Amino acid sequence: MSNRHERVAEEIKKVVSEALRTKVSDPDIGMVTVTDVELTKEMEIATIYYTSLNDNREEVEAGLDRAKGLVRSEVAKEIRIRKAPELQFKYDTSIEYGHKIENLLNEIKDK
């Protein structure tokens, strides 16, 4: 990824995090943390990776889908790029995966 892509992705991450914290008041979303943003080469689609304290992923995902337009408009307002990218929200499973690996390593160590 180019330096420009990285800077834009980091800015999108900041704006989305702030918008979810202050502008979106959907109780289904609850406490969401944006962990990463990936942009397509043409910067047309931004994939927003998130984690949530809410155990019901379907509710959180539905809430984020409902808030997608508002969040995208915040991105368009705050970041100076030609066209605001379409937003896709994906649950970040890397933390769960890391815990699983850590538990397996601990089991091996104990044996």
C-alpha positions as CSV (number, residue, x, y, z in Angstrom):
1,M,0.0,0.0,0.0
2,S,1.3,3.4,-0.9
3,N,2.1,6.1,1.7
4,R,-1.0,8.1,0.5
5,H,-3.3,5.0,1.0
6,E,-1.9,4.5,4.5
7,R,-2.5,8.1,5.5
8,V,-6.0,8.1,4.1
9,A,-6.8,4.8,5.8
10,E,-5.6,6.2,9.1
11,E,-7.7,9.3,8.7
12,I,-10.7,7.2,7.9
13,K,-10.1,5.1,11.0
14,K,-10.0,8.3,13.1
15,V,-13.1,9.8,11.6
16,V,-15.1,6.6,11.7
17,S,-14.1,6.0,15.4
18,E,-15.2,9.5,16.3
19,A,-18.4,9.3,14.4
20,L,-19.4,6.0,16.0
21,R,-18.6,7.5,19.4
22,T,-20.3,10.8,19.1
23,K,-22.8,10.8,16.2
24,V,-24.3,7.4,16.2
25,S,-26.7,6.6,19.0
26,D,-27.9,3.1,18.1
27,P,-28.1,0.9,21.2
28,D,-27.5,-2.2,19.1
29,I,-24.0,-1.0,18.3
30,G,-22.9,-0.3,21.8
31,M,-19.2,0.0,22.4
32,V,-17.3,-0.5,19.1
33,T,-13.6,-0.2,18.5
34,V,-12.2,0.3,15.0
35,T,-9.1,-1.8,14.7
36,D,-8.1,-1.3,11.1
37,V,-9.1,0.1,7.8
38,E,-8.2,-1.3,4.4
39,L,-8.7,0.6,1.2
40,T,-9.0,-0.8,-2.3
41,K,-6.4,0.4,-4.8
42,E,-8.7,3.0,-6.3
43,M,-9.9,4.1,-2.8
44,E,-13.5,3.3,-3.7
45,I,-14.1,0.8,-0.9
46,A,-13.0,1.1,2.7
47,T,-13.2,-2.1,4.8
48,I,-13.6,-1.1,8.4
49,Y,-12.5,-3.8,10.9
50,Y,-14.0,-3.5,14.3
51,T,-14.4,-5.3,17.7
52,S,-17.3,-4.9,20.1
53,L,-18.1,-5.6,23.7
54,N,-21.6,-6.6,22.6
55,D,-21.6,-10.4,22.3
56,N,-24.4,-10.4,19.6
57,R,-22.5,-9.8,16.4
58,E,-25.6,-9.8,14.3
59,E,-27.1,-6.9,16.2
60,V,-23.9,-4.9,16.0
61,E,-23.5,-5.6,12.3
62,A,-27.1,-4.5,11.6
63,G,-26.6,-1.3,13.6
64,L,-23.4,-0.5,11.7
65,D,-25.2,-1.1,8.4
66,R,-28.0,1.3,9.5
67,A,-25.3,3.9,10.5
68,K,-23.3,3.5,7.3
69,G,-24.7,6.5,5.5
70,L,-24.2,8.9,8.4
71,V,-20.6,7.6,9.0
72,R,-19.8,7.9,5.2
73,S,-21.1,11.5,5.2
74,E,-18.8,12.3,8.2
75,V,-15.8,10.8,6.2
76,A,-16.7,12.9,3.2
77,K,-17.0,16.0,5.3
78,E,-13.7,15.5,7.3
79,I,-11.3,14.1,4.7
80,R,-10.4,15.9,1.5
81,I,-10.6,13.2,-1.2
82,R,-12.4,13.3,-4.5
83,K,-15.0,10.8,-3.5
84,A,-15.8,9.3,-0.2
85,P,-15.3,5.5,-0.3
86,E,-18.1,3.0,0.2
87,L,-17.9,1.6,3.7
88,Q,-17.9,-2.1,4.6
89,F,-17.8,-3.2,8.2
90,K,-16.2,-6.5,9.1
91,Y,-15.8,-8.0,12.6
92,D,-12.1,-8.4,13.4
93,T,-11.4,-11.9,14.5
94,S,-7.6,-11.5,15.0
95,I,-8.0,-10.9,18.7
96,E,-9.9,-14.1,19.2
97,Y,-7.4,-15.9,17.0
98,G,-4.6,-14.5,19.1
99,H,-6.2,-15.7,22.3
100,K,-6.7,-19.2,20.8
101,I,-3.1,-19.4,19.8
102,E,-2.0,-18.2,23.2
103,N,-4.1,-20.9,24.9
104,L,-2.7,-23.6,22.7
105,L,0.8,-22.5,23.5
106,N,0.1,-22.5,27.2
107,E,-1.3,-26.0,26.9
108,I,1.8,-27.2,25.1
109,K,4.0,-25.5,27.7
110,D,2.1,-27.1,30.6
111,K,2.7,-30.6,29.2
